[in-house]
Amino acid sequence: MSANPEPPRRIYTDAVSDSSRWDAFVPRVGDVVVSTPPKSGTTWTQGILAMLIAGDPEVDAQTSMKSPWIDITIRDLGEVMARLEAQEHRRQVKTHTPFDGIPFWPQLRYVTVYRHPIDVHFSYRRHLANMARDVGQAPLSENPSESFQEFLAEDVDHRGLGAILDHYRCTLRREPRENLIRLHYADMLRDLPGAVASLAAHVGIAHPAEVMAAIAEAGTFASMKANAARFTPSAGQGFWKADAGFFDSATSRKWEGVLTDDDLAAYDARMNAGLTVEERAWLEWGDAGRD
């Protein structure tokens, strides 16, 4: 592939990732890059892409092995790149780095997904609790209000609100691009067949209606949780206390009755300072936020 990419403008590093690892990535025309904040629908989207690429709702997605997180530092970079190079089918890779921290090739397809930031935080709490291995991340307070204040204050680590807002603003600055699609977790919950169809059209994949319907059914939360051995990243490797626990509940508003009025007022202040009314409405609720 000869065209030069738009180069990264920043290098992002934290306890588990380093965006400079993208220097080793050798792209192919048609590669799909999924870039999301953590716990925003990354694995869900990658599972759907795996089924679309294979044309098979029963594909063994093995997302961490077949469509790896490029930036994660606990995996040997040479081994990750060798696995990607050996693949003969269409490829997809994952990153949590904003678009100003990775190369941007016109011949690749980019997918980004967002979720209500407070839902992200509560999902992340469950995510850390389910980890069976120490990857160097500081534990969160068991007190939801205390951990939420940490979430609001953190601007650098990829688990903080500042990182989510930074990622989102970087995406907005990239738009509109023909090779970039922005999805929302809430919209996927409301209309998964529509989201699957939009994703397929974006990456240029077409299947008969019955195959698309089967993929949408296999892509539901209940189905992916029931098939965690195929869809959970690092499934079967002892990384999680329970592989199925990676898929928590896919519900929203877990904060109601848990966070205080002061917690939510502090959140409102951060959101209103960082985004326009329209930008905030979409980041929290997707297309429904426009109604």
Secondary structure by P-SEA (a helix, b strand, c coil): cccccccccbbbbccccccccccccccccbbbbbbbcccccaaaaaaaaaaaaaccccccccccccccccccccccaaaaaaaaaacccbbbbbbccccccbbbbccbbbbbbbccaaaaaaaaaaaaaacccccccccccccaaaaaaaaaacccccccaaaaaaaaaaaaaacccccbbbbbaaaaaacaaaaaaaaaaaacccccaaaaaaaaaaacaaaaaaacccccccccccccccccccccccccccccccccaaaaaaaaaaaaacccaaaaaaacccccccc
